[in-house]
Amino acid sequence: MDDEPERTKRWEGGYERTWEVLKEDESGSLKATIDDILFKAKRKRLYEHHGQVRLGMMRHLYVVVDGSRTMDDQDLKPNRLTCTLKLLEYFVEEYFDQNPISQIGLIVTKSKRAEKMTELS
């Protein structure tokens, strides 16, 4: 056993020199590079799973968002509400990519009340 050459695992080799992929823009931000990496990963994932989309199933979903004062807390930058809305926007896009004939609606809760902001659409 000790005579065998040590092989690296596939996941160990995948992270070598990852910093070479990152490129800064004029302002020193990495956002454009990260967005490009995410876009390529999403496109690859959609290409790989395209045959597995089940068009015959229709899903109905209501997303409930907290609209109380605690959503103004700044433990997430800039605040919880902004982070929630950004993630919700991403979720809705992915939801319709994976469930093209489904419907989604939005309910906002505030002051012990729930208000339907959008119908299923």
Phi, psi and omega per residue, in radians:
M1 nan -0.672 -3.117
D2 -1.252 -0.338 -3.113
D3 -1.395 -0.276 -3.121
E4 -1.238 2.423 3.079
P5 -1.169 2.486 -3.117
E6 -1.320 2.123 3.139
R7 -1.724 2.467 3.065
T8 -1.508 2.543 3.100
K9 -1.298 2.735 -3.100
R10 -1.047 -0.712 -3.095
W11 -1.268 -0.373 3.103
E12 -1.291 -0.622 -3.117
G13 -1.390 -0.326 -3.070
G14 -1.227 -0.290 -3.068
Y15 -1.863 0.199 3.120
E16 -1.276 2.287 3.026
R17 0.984 0.670 3.136
T18 -1.181 -0.368 -3.122
W19 -1.164 -0.333 -3.142
E20 -1.227 -0.384 -3.136
V21 -1.320 -0.538 -3.059
L22 -1.324 2.291 3.116
K23 -2.252 2.349 3.103
E24 -1.541 2.556 3.033
D25 -1.541 -2.976 -3.076
E26 -1.024 -0.591 -3.101
S27 -1.530 -0.029 3.140
G28 1.560 0.164 -3.106
S29 -1.543 2.584 3.085
L30 -1.762 0.059 -3.029
K31 -1.019 -0.744 -3.114
A32 -1.100 -0.728 3.126
T33 -1.151 -0.747 -3.135
I34 -1.142 -0.746 3.093
D35 -1.054 -0.697 3.119
D36 -1.137 -0.735 3.117
I37 -1.099 -0.771 3.125
L38 -1.119 -0.708 3.126
F39 -1.098 -0.773 3.133
K40 -1.134 -0.689 3.120
A41 -1.142 -0.710 3.125
K42 -1.134 -0.771 3.134
R43 -1.097 -0.706 3.111
K44 -1.125 -0.761 3.141
R45 -1.101 -0.738 3.110
L46 -1.150 -0.670 3.130
Y47 -1.150 -0.728 -3.114
E48 -1.219 -0.629 -3.034
H49 -1.783 0.185 -3.078
H50 -1.020 -0.650 -3.118
G51 -1.275 -0.253 -3.070
Q52 -1.649 0.028 -3.141
V53 -1.243 2.223 3.132
R54 -1.744 1.782 -3.105
L55 -1.339 -0.308 -3.075
G56 -1.365 -0.215 -3.086
M57 -1.776 2.223 3.103
M58 -1.927 2.203 -3.126
R59 -1.907 2.549 3.064
H60 -2.085 2.249 -3.051
L61 -2.456 2.328 2.951
Y62 -1.931 2.280 3.068
V63 -1.756 2.237 -3.138
V64 -1.841 2.165 -3.118
V65 -2.009 2.335 3.096
D66 -1.304 2.168 3.134
G67 -1.947 0.324 -3.089
S68 -1.331 3.067 -3.125
R69 -1.100 -0.457 -3.125
T70 -1.128 -0.338 3.108
M71 -1.255 -0.190 3.059
D72 -1.502 -0.112 3.109
D73 -1.034 2.531 -3.058
Q74 -1.822 0.534 3.063
D75 -1.235 -0.412 2.950
L76 -1.938 2.407 -3.055
K77 -1.572 2.394 -0.100
P78 -1.309 -0.555 2.985
N79 -2.783 3.005 -3.074
R80 -1.075 -0.714 -3.085
L81 -1.113 -0.791 3.132
T82 -1.089 -0.765 3.107
C83 -1.095 -0.729 3.128
T84 -1.092 -0.760 -3.125
L85 -1.161 -0.660 3.093
K86 -1.131 -0.776 3.119
L87 -1.174 -0.627 3.106
L88 -1.131 -0.701 3.094
E89 -1.056 -0.781 3.101
Y90 -1.120 -0.742 -3.132
F91 -1.067 -0.787 -3.109
V92 -1.098 -0.730 3.112
E93 -1.071 -0.822 3.125
E94 -1.145 -0.668 -3.133
Y95 -1.035 -0.825 -3.127
F96 -1.291 -0.464 3.033
D97 -1.135 -0.676 -3.084
Q98 -1.578 -0.369 -3.118
N99 -2.316 1.293 -2.974
P100 -1.107 -0.441 -3.109
I101 -1.868 0.286 -3.118
S102 -1.531 3.002 3.131
Q103 -2.223 2.602 -3.131
I104 -2.436 2.530 3.107
G105 -2.330 2.930 -3.080
L106 -2.233 2.291 3.063
I107 -2.148 2.331 3.111
V108 -2.008 2.292 3.107
T109 -1.829 2.451 3.117
K110 -2.864 2.377 3.097
S111 0.907 0.870 3.104
K112 1.068 0.388 3.112
R113 -2.232 2.661 3.058
A114 -2.123 2.283 -3.137
E115 -2.139 2.238 3.119
K116 -1.365 1.954 -3.107
M117 -1.412 -0.659 3.123
T118 -2.402 2.570 3.014
E119 -1.341 2.954 3.037
L120 -1.081 2.250 3.119
S121 -2.687 nan nan
